[in-house]
Amino acid sequence: MDVIELLPRLHLLRFPVGQAYLWRDGAESTLIDAGPIGAGDEIAGAVTALGHAPGDVRRIVLTHFHEDHVGGAGEFAALSGAEVLAHPREAPFVRGELPGPPPRFEEWELPIHAAALRQLPKGRPVPPAALTTVSEGDVLDVGGGARVLHVPGHTDGSIALFLPEHGVLFTGDTVAASPVDGTVMPGVLNLDRAQLLVSLGTLAELDAEVACFGHGDPVVGGAAAALRRVASAR
């Protein structure tokens, strides 16, 4: 796992597949997504290396149920005592009560999916002992007030998190950046691509300066303009 500072209060945690983000507010932190199975110990090590205790991470916000985002959530919650939050439509899958619906693949996405599966650890995620649900319009005590936005399309219960005071947006997999040239693009491997494009348009209306994606390099500076270019091209 690579740990990359994006802002003094914001670090990117990059895994072989997918990534998570650590946001710091004074003495406490928030983790956005939690990497694949087995990531709990790695995240704890990263937090410690940054000079903090795992218990300083008070909450884990999950953007959606896919295993490269929730695999380490139960593990790290058990280590840190962090509260785990997700949208109600994702909750049964995060808890392990039901299997989540698979994406509706476009033909060109099949090799991408196959490559990701080869890199993901085998097994089932450890479900969190408890889960708090969050919905559109909720405001979390993160970064001066973080708005929860319901952005369906990648999954039915996908959420984004926007910190207006800092202009920082966590998009989950609604938006991505190309691994080839960093071009901002709609997310792939979706349940409903048409709905995802509507949700991307919603995110493009925000005054975001920094956009943190589930896959690909974040945009640090001028994020709103980058999102609007993608939205207007669809």
Summary of the structure (lengths in Angstrom):
residues: 234
radius of gyration: 16.0
end to end distance: 33.6
largest distance: 46.8
contacts: 836
relative contact order: 0.14
helix: 28%
strand: 27%
